Amino acid sequence: MTVTTGRVLATASQPRVSLCRGLRYARLGLVEARPVVQIVFLMRFAVGAAFSAQDLADVPKLAAGGLAWWLAVVTAYLVNGVLDVKEDRANGSARPIARDDLPERTAAVLTAVAAAGSLLLSLFVPGLTVWVALFLLLGWLYSAPPFPAKRWSSTCAVVVFGLGWTSFASGAVAVGGELGPAGLVFAAVMSAWMALVGAVVKDLGDIDGDAVGGRRTVAVRHGAGRAHAVAAAGALLVGTGAVPAALAWAPLTLAGTVPLTIGAVCVVAQIVRTAGGTDGDRRTRRSAYRVFMRTQYAANIAMMLALLLHGPA
């Protein structure tokens, strides 16, 4: 009787254990997909919607679009996490897959679920499915063999620009509109910031792992010094071009481009400050990337506030 009762209790507890494990893996999947990056992609989506603002009152449609886009972002970064295990471990990454807390097969299942969810939700928002599919394709092309864009800095920059651009454009589509001249200027400037600055400075802390993974980035092929120079040049190019572009075509976007220019100066200053310390710890080598990310947040938040106060441009 005691043995039978024990078996019944054990059987009854199995679904609970499986549910807890599933929830834990889902949480680890979100951590693997980098919450800080997820947030900034949603900010781009929201800014794109604010630039159009055709039907912001349709909350269900806007919510479905935002959720679809979030799941697409999670998909892209889970794909990257699954396919970057060797490089991440060589770099000493603390993300769940690299430290064996999230099995690769489980992460692949989560990726498929997130991708299916993003496409399904996008069907409820007219015109959004094409943009979600394009984003998922770009995310796949970034990481997946046989010719992953991440292998070379040039192809990485092209794909990263596309990931940024589609985020702004999809936000406008989700509310039944389009970016318009001001939205086009801001989307182009911010996507260029991602492509010419972020795509380079992110490699400064990952040179060892990138080399192990067979990548041919500027940092791997020519060393950290050349990568510093390329990143500084990109920051100066985007930073000095953003404000004149805003003045010429969309003065309202000065709200976002001025913080971007200030951030570009800060990125260059950080690059110069750490240029001789590339053999230090990974946190020091990634300091320019952190400034790059803070600049994205500041520019997008400032632009969103301006649009909320002024109205769509």
C-alpha positions in Angstrom: 0.0 0.0 0.0 2.8 2.4 0.9 4.7 1.5 -2.3 1.5 2.1 -4.4 0.8 5.4 -2.8 4.4 6.5 -3.4 4.1 5.7 -7.1 0.8 7.6 -7.4 2.3 10.6 -5.7 5.4 10.5 -7.9 3.3 10.2 -11.0 1.1 13.1 -9.9 4.2 15.3 -9.3 5.7 14.7 -12.7 3.6 17.3 -14.6 4.4 19.8 -12.0 8.1 19.1 -12.3 7.9 19.3 -16.1 6.0 22.6 -15.9 8.6 24.1 -13.6 11.4 22.9 -15.8 9.7 24.3 -18.9 9.2 27.7 -17.2 12.8 27.7 -16.1 14.0 26.9 -19.6 11.7 29.6 -21.1 13.2 32.1 -18.6 16.7 31.1 -19.5 15.8 31.4 -23.2 14.8 35.0 -22.7 18.1 35.6 -20.8 20.0 34.0 -23.7 18.2 36.4 -26.1 19.6 39.4 -24.2 16.8 41.4 -22.6 18.7 44.7 -23.0 18.8 44.1 -26.8 15.1 43.0 -26.8 14.1 46.3 -25.2 16.0 48.4 -27.7 14.4 46.6 -30.6 11.0 47.2 -29.1 11.9 50.8 -28.7 12.7 51.0 -32.4 9.4 49.4 -33.2 7.6 51.9 -30.9 9.4 54.9 -32.4 8.4 53.7 -35.9 4.8 53.5 -34.8 5.0 57.0 -33.3 6.4 58.4 -36.5 3.3 57.1 -38.3 0.7 57.3 -35.6 -2.1 56.5 -38.0 -4.1 54.3 -35.6 -2.5 54.2 -32.2 -6.0 53.9 -30.7 -6.2 50.3 -32.0 -4.5 48.9 -28.9 -5.2 45.2 -29.7 -3.6 45.5 -33.2 -0.6 47.5 -31.8 -0.1 45.0 -29.0 -0.2 42.0 -31.4 2.3 43.7 -33.6 4.6 44.6 -30.7 4.4 41.0 -29.3 5.0 39.5 -32.8 8.1 41.7 -33.2 9.4 40.9 -29.7 9.1 37.1 -30.5 10.9 37.7 -33.8 13.8 39.4 -31.9 13.9 36.6 -29.4 14.1 34.1 -32.3 17.0 35.9 -34.0 19.0 36.1 -30.8 18.3 32.5 -29.8 19.5 31.3 -33.2 22.6 33.3 -32.6 23.0 31.8 -29.1 22.6 28.2 -30.4 25.1 28.7 -33.2 27.6 30.7 -31.3 28.2 28.2 -28.4 31.9 27.5 -29.3 32.7 31.2 -29.7 30.8 32.2 -26.5 32.6 29.6 -24.4 36.0 30.7 -25.8 35.1 34.2 -24.8 34.0 33.2 -21.3 30.4 34.2 -21.8 28.0 33.7 -18.9 24.9 33.3 -21.0 22.8 30.2 -20.3 23.7 28.1 -23.3 27.4 28.7 -22.9 27.4 27.7 -19.3 25.3 24.6 -20.0 22.2 25.8 -18.0 20.1 25.7 -21.2 20.6 22.6 -23.4 21.2 23.5 -27.0 18.3 21.2 -28.2 15.9 22.8 -25.8 17.0 26.3 -27.0 16.4 25.2 -30.6 12.9 24.1 -29.7 12.3 27.5 -28.0 13.6 29.2 -31.1 11.1 27.3 -33.3 8.2 28.1 -30.9 9.1 31.8 -30.8 9.4 32.0 -34.6 6.1 30.3 -35.1 4.5 32.6 -32.6 5.8 35.7 -34.2 4.5 34.7 -37.6 1.1 33.7 -36.3 0.6 36.9 -34.4 1.8 39.0 -37.3 -1.2 37.6 -39.3 -3.5 39.8 -37.1 -1.8 43.0 -38.3 -2.2 43.7 -42.0 1.1 44.1 -43.8 3.3 43.0 -40.9 3.9 39.4 -41.8 6.3 40.3 -44.6 8.4 42.4 -42.3 8.5 39.8 -39.6 9.5 37.2 -42.2 12.2 39.5 -43.5 13.5 40.1 -40.0 13.6 36.4 -39.2 15.4 35.8 -42.5 18.0 38.4 -41.7 18.5 36.9 -38.2 19.0 33.5 -39.8 21.5 34.9 -42.4 23.4 36.6 -39.6 24.2 33.4 -37.8 23.6 30.4 -39.8 25.9 28.4 -42.1 27.2 28.0 -44.7 27.9 31.7 -45.1 26.9 33.5 -41.8 27.1 37.2 -42.2 28.7 37.5 -38.7 31.9 36.0 -40.2 32.9 39.2 -42.0 32.5 42.8 -40.7 31.2 44.0 -44.1 28.3 41.5 -44.4 27.6 41.8 -40.7 27.1 45.6 -41.1 24.7 45.1 -44.0 22.5 42.6 -42.1 22.6 44.7 -38.9 21.5 47.7 -40.9 18.5 45.6 -42.2 17.6 44.5 -38.7 17.4 48.1 -37.5 15.6 49.4 -40.6 12.9 46.7 -40.5 12.2 47.4 -36.8 11.4 51.0 -37.5 9.4 50.2 -40.6 7.4 47.5 -39.0 6.3 49.8 -36.2 4.8 52.2 -38.8 3.1 49.3 -40.6 1.7 48.0 -37.4 -0.4 51.2 -37.0 -1.4 51.2 -40.6 1.0 53.9 -41.9 4.5 54.5 -43.1 7.6 56.3 -41.8 7.4 59.4 -43.9 10.4 61.7 -44.5 11.3 62.3 -40.8 10.9 58.7 -40.0 13.1 57.7 -42.9 15.9 60.1 -41.8 15.8 58.8 -38.2 15.6 55.2 -39.2 18.5 55.5 -41.6 20.7 57.3 -39.0 20.0 54.9 -36.2 20.4 51.8 -38.5 23.7 53.3 -39.7 24.7 53.7 -36.1 24.1 50.0 -35.5 25.9 48.9 -38.7 29.0 51.2 -38.7 29.5 51.4 -34.9 27.8 48.6 -33.0 28.7 45.9 -35.5 32.4 46.8 -35.0 32.7 47.6 -31.3 30.8 44.5 -30.2 33.8 42.5 -31.6 36.4 44.2 -29.4 35.6 42.0 -26.5 35.1 38.8 -28.5 38.3 38.6 -30.6 39.5 35.3 -29.1 36.2 33.5 -29.5 35.7 34.9 -33.0 39.1 33.6 -34.0 38.2 30.2 -32.6 34.9 30.2 -34.6 36.7 31.0 -37.8 35.4 34.5 -38.2 37.2 37.0 -40.4 36.2 40.3 -38.8 38.3 43.4 -38.9 39.4 42.7 -35.3 40.4 39.1 -36.0 42.2 39.8 -39.3 43.8 43.1 -38.6 43.9 43.4 -34.8 42.2 45.5 -32.2 44.0 48.6 -33.3 42.5 48.6 -36.7 39.0 47.7 -35.3 39.3 50.7 -32.9 40.1 52.9 -35.9 37.2 51.6 -38.0 34.7 52.0 -35.1 35.9 55.5 -34.3 35.6 56.5 -38.0 32.1 55.0 -38.1 31.1 56.9 -35.0 32.4 60.2 -36.4 30.7 59.6 -39.7 27.3 58.9 -38.3 27.7 61.5 -35.5 28.7 64.3 -37.7 26.2 63.4 -40.4 23.1 63.0 -38.2 22.5 66.6 -37.2 23.0 68.1 -40.8 20.6 65.4 -42.2 18.0 66.4 -39.6 18.4 70.1 -40.3 18.1 69.5 -44.0 15.2 67.1 -44.1 13.5 66.6 -40.7 14.2 69.2 -38.0 12.0 67.4 -35.5 14.5 64.5 -35.5 17.1 66.8 -33.9 15.5 65.5 -30.6 17.1 62.1 -31.4 20.1 63.0 -33.5 21.6 65.4 -31.1 21.9 62.7 -28.3 23.3 60.4 -31.0 26.0 63.0 -31.9 26.9 63.4 -28.2 27.1 59.6 -27.9 29.3 59.4 -30.9 31.8 61.7 -29.2 31.6 59.5 -26.1 32.2 56.4 -28.1 35.3 57.8 -29.7 36.6 59.1 -26.3 36.1 55.6 -24.9 37.9 54.0 -27.8 40.8 56.3 -27.4 40.9 55.7 -23.6 40.9 52.0 -23.9 42.9 51.6 -27.2 46.0 50.5 -25.4 44.2 48.1 -23.0 43.0 45.5 -25.4 44.7 42.7 -23.4 42.7 43.6 -20.2 39.6 41.9 -19.0 36.6 41.4 -21.4 34.5 44.0 -19.5 37.1 46.7 -20.3 37.3 45.7 -23.9 33.5 45.9 -24.2 33.3 49.3 -22.7 32.9 51.1 -26.0 30.0 48.7 -26.8 28.2 49.7 -23.6 28.5 53.4 -24.6 27.1 52.5 -28.0 24.1 50.8 -26.4 23.5 53.7 -24.0 23.5 56.1 -26.9 20.9 54.0 -28.7 18.7 54.1 -25.6 19.1 57.9 -25.2 18.4 58.7 -28.8 15.4 56.5 -29.2 13.9 57.7 -25.9 14.5 61.3 -26.7 12.9 60.8 -30.2 9.9 59.1 -28.7 9.3 61.9 -26.2 9.5 64.5 -28.9 7.0 62.6 -31.0 4.6 62.2 -28.1 4.8 65.9 -27.3 4.8 67.2 -30.9 2.8 64.6 -32.7 3.8 62.5 -35.7 6.2 64.0 -38.2 
